[in-house]
């Protein structure tokens, strides 16, 4: 049984992203936009989105242009970079969710990359609260020891060689991240090679955008994350210098499991231990609009 409404969100210029909206059976008490990790398709988050809808939230998932259901044509023909994903794809999704749940609190839940790019979303003032999951700086020297060996070859060999030859990054064939548009991988590479990540590369304007975020941020990170270290987690959140930040680092043994990792949070096995215990209490904002009905847009 299909639990969502799927829709193409028009970005103008003949481009679009594909989104899925998971509606609660009763009146919605809030809306949540899930911004995915790099190259991770929205289908990965389906079980999590369904669960959130059962808790009374309107949930939206989507794929960035060139990823998953939003991939059209050949990637070498797609003109997109990471900031473009934020300024166009994410901005359109913020508006789309707001149109379906007017007046309700809007949560931004960013997984990895999704927690990094909110400052570049021009209408981020419509977001009431931010939750980041396994979000940290991608600066390669602050990656985990095991990952450093892989990303060094990726940034200094595979990307410079493969992208000019293919016109995009064939990450799926290489077993690295996934297929990505040229502009995305090249911009991300520049960020990951700079100590200050995005703000170091994009300059004062980017730094000011991070400093302009004042919504409360709750960060959930995991001690066994195979990509992000405690330092990288702290580094990206330090850029949100004017936002109230609640930083929570969870070890697998705290919840009686052997592994969580960078992607594990969204697995149904963690419904009770992570979703119910650590996330759900953060999805409660007092608002006079709570309880308004979800209104599907045709």
C-alpha positions in Angstrom: 0.0 0.0 0.0 1.4 3.4 -1.0 1.8 5.7 2.0 2.8 8.9 0.2 1.8 11.3 -2.5 4.5 11.7 -5.1 4.8 15.0 -7.0 7.2 16.8 -9.3 8.2 20.2 -7.9 8.8 22.7 -10.6 12.1 24.7 -10.3 11.6 26.7 -13.4 13.8 26.5 -16.5 12.4 23.1 -17.3 13.9 21.5 -14.2 12.2 19.8 -11.3 12.7 17.6 -8.3 10.6 14.6 -7.3 9.2 14.7 -3.8 7.1 12.4 -1.7 4.7 13.7 1.0 3.7 11.4 3.8 0.6 12.7 5.5 -0.7 11.8 9.0 -4.1 10.1 9.1 -5.5 12.9 11.4 -4.7 16.6 11.7 -1.1 17.5 11.3 0.7 19.1 14.3 3.8 20.0 12.3 5.7 19.5 9.1 9.1 18.1 8.5 11.4 18.4 5.5 14.1 15.8 5.3 17.2 17.0 3.4 19.2 13.9 2.4 22.9 13.0 2.5 25.1 13.3 -0.5 24.0 10.8 -3.2 21.5 9.1 -0.9 18.1 8.6 -2.6 15.0 9.5 -0.7 13.7 6.0 -0.8 16.3 5.2 1.9 14.3 7.3 4.3 10.8 5.9 3.5 10.3 3.8 6.7 11.5 6.7 8.8 9.1 9.1 7.0 6.2 6.7 7.4 6.9 6.5 11.2 7.0 10.3 11.5 3.7 10.6 9.7 2.2 8.2 12.2 3.3 10.6 15.0 1.2 13.3 13.4 3.7 15.1 11.2 3.4 15.9 7.5 6.8 14.7 6.2 8.4 15.5 2.8 11.3 13.7 1.3 12.9 14.5 -2.1 15.9 13.9 -4.3 18.3 16.6 -5.4 18.6 17.1 -9.1 20.6 14.3 -10.6 19.9 11.9 -7.7 17.3 9.1 -7.4 13.9 9.9 -8.8 15.1 13.4 -9.8 17.6 12.1 -12.2 16.7 12.9 -15.8 18.9 12.4 -18.9 22.7 12.0 -18.5 24.5 13.6 -15.6 27.1 15.1 -17.9 24.3 17.4 -19.2 23.2 18.6 -15.8 24.4 22.0 -14.6 24.2 21.8 -10.8 26.4 22.3 -7.8 25.9 21.9 -4.0 24.9 25.5 -3.5 22.5 25.2 -6.4 20.9 22.2 -4.7 20.3 24.5 -1.7 19.2 27.7 -3.5 16.9 26.0 -5.9 16.0 22.4 -4.9 15.8 22.9 -1.1 14.2 26.3 -1.4 11.4 24.9 -3.6 10.8 22.1 -1.2 10.5 24.6 1.8 7.8 26.4 -0.2 6.1 23.2 -1.2 5.9 21.9 2.4 4.7 25.3 3.6 1.9 25.3 1.1 0.7 22.0 2.4 0.8 22.8 6.1 0.3 26.6 6.4 0.8 28.0 9.8 2.3 24.8 11.3 5.8 24.6 12.7 8.3 23.5 10.1 11.3 21.3 11.1 14.4 20.9 8.9 16.0 17.5 9.4 19.3 17.2 7.6 21.2 14.0 7.2 25.0 14.6 6.8 25.1 17.1 3.8 21.5 18.0 4.5 22.6 19.5 7.8 25.4 21.5 6.2 23.6 23.4 3.5 20.6 25.1 5.3 22.5 28.5 5.3 22.4 28.6 1.5 18.7 28.0 1.4 17.3 31.6 0.7 14.0 31.0 2.5 15.4 29.2 5.5 13.7 31.8 7.8 10.5 29.7 7.3 12.2 26.9 9.3 11.3 26.8 13.0 13.8 24.2 14.3 16.8 22.3 12.9 17.8 18.7 13.5 21.0 17.4 12.1 21.8 13.7 12.0 25.5 12.6 11.5 26.3 16.1 10.2 29.9 17.2 10.3 32.5 19.1 8.2 33.8 17.1 5.2 37.3 18.4 5.6 39.3 15.3 4.8 41.9 15.7 7.5 39.2 15.5 10.1 37.6 12.4 8.7 38.0 9.1 10.5 41.4 7.4 10.1 40.0 4.7 7.9 38.2 7.1 5.6 41.3 9.3 5.2 43.0 6.6 3.1 40.0 6.4 0.8 39.2 10.1 0.4 42.8 11.0 -0.3 42.8 8.8 -3.4 39.3 10.1 -4.3 40.1 13.8 -4.1 43.6 13.6 -5.6 43.3 10.8 -8.1 39.8 9.5 -9.0 37.9 12.8 -9.2 40.5 14.8 -11.2 40.9 11.8 -13.6 37.3 10.6 -14.0 35.4 13.8 -14.1 37.1 15.3 -17.2 36.9 12.0 -19.0 33.2 11.3 -18.2 31.8 14.7 -17.7 30.4 13.7 -14.3 31.6 11.6 -11.4 30.9 7.9 -12.0 31.0 7.1 -8.3 28.7 4.1 -8.5 31.1 2.2 -10.8 34.1 3.3 -8.6 32.4 2.3 -5.4 32.7 5.8 -4.1 29.7 7.8 -2.8 27.6 7.5 -6.0 27.1 9.2 -9.3 27.2 12.9 -9.0 27.0 15.9 -11.4 30.3 17.5 -12.3 29.5 20.8 -10.5 28.5 19.0 -7.4 31.6 16.8 -7.0 34.0 19.6 -8.0 32.5 22.1 -5.5 32.3 19.4 -2.8 36.0 18.5 -3.5 37.0 22.1 -2.9 35.1 22.2 0.4 36.6 18.9 1.6 40.1 20.0 0.9 39.8 23.2 2.9 40.2 23.3 6.7 37.1 25.6 7.1 35.1 23.6 4.6 32.3 25.6 2.8 32.9 28.9 4.6 36.6 28.6 3.8 36.0 28.2 0.1 32.9 30.4 -0.4 34.2 33.2 1.7 32.7 35.9 3.9 29.2 35.7 2.4 29.0 32.0 3.3 30.3 32.6 6.8 27.6 35.3 7.2 24.9 32.9 6.1 25.9 30.4 8.7 26.0 33.2 11.4 22.6 34.3 10.3 21.0 31.0 11.3 19.3 31.6 14.7 16.9 28.7 14.9 17.6 26.1 17.6 19.7 23.2 16.4 19.7 19.7 17.9 22.6 17.6 16.6 22.6 13.8 17.0 25.9 12.2 16.1 27.4 8.7 16.8 30.7 7.6 18.2 31.0 4.8 15.7 30.3 7.0 12.6 32.7 5.7 9.9 33.0 9.1 8.3 32.6 11.8 10.9 34.8 12.4 14.0 33.8 14.3 17.0 36.0 17.1 15.7 34.3 17.3 12.3 30.8 17.3 14.0 31.9 20.2 16.2 33.5 22.1 13.4 30.4 22.4 11.2 28.2 23.3 14.1 30.7 25.9 15.3 29.9 27.7 12.0 26.3 28.1 13.3 27.7 30.5 15.9 24.5 32.4 16.6 22.2 29.4 16.8 21.3 27.7 20.1 23.0 24.3 19.8 22.2 21.1 21.7 25.0 18.7 20.8 24.3 15.0 21.6 26.8 12.3 20.9 25.5 8.7 21.2 27.5 5.5 21.6 26.0 2.2 20.4 26.5 0.7 23.8 24.3 3.4 25.3 21.3 1.9 23.5 22.4 -1.7 23.7 23.5 -2.3 20.1 26.8 -3.0 18.4 26.5 -0.5 15.5 24.8 2.7 14.4 27.3 4.3 12.1 26.7 7.2 9.6 23.6 5.7 8.0 22.1 3.5 10.7 19.9 6.1 12.4 17.2 5.8 9.7 16.8 2.0 10.0 13.5 0.8 11.6 15.5 -1.2 14.1 16.1 2.1 15.9 12.5 3.1 16.2 12.4 2.8 20.0 16.0 3.5 20.9 16.7 6.5 18.7 13.5 7.7 17.0 11.2 7.5 20.0 13.7 8.3 22.7 16.0 10.9 21.2 14.2 12.4 18.2 10.5 12.6 19.0 10.7 14.8 22.1 12.4 17.4 19.8 9.5 17.5 17.4 7.2 19.4 19.7 6.8 23.2 19.3 4.0 25.1 21.0 2.0 26.9 18.4 -1.6 28.1 18.1 -1.7 26.6 14.7 -1.0 23.0 15.8 -3.7 20.6 14.8 -4.6 22.3 11.5 -5.5 19.9 8.8 -3.0 18.9 6.1 -4.1 20.2 2.7 -2.8 18.2 -0.3 -2.0 20.4 -3.3 -3.2 19.1 -6.6 
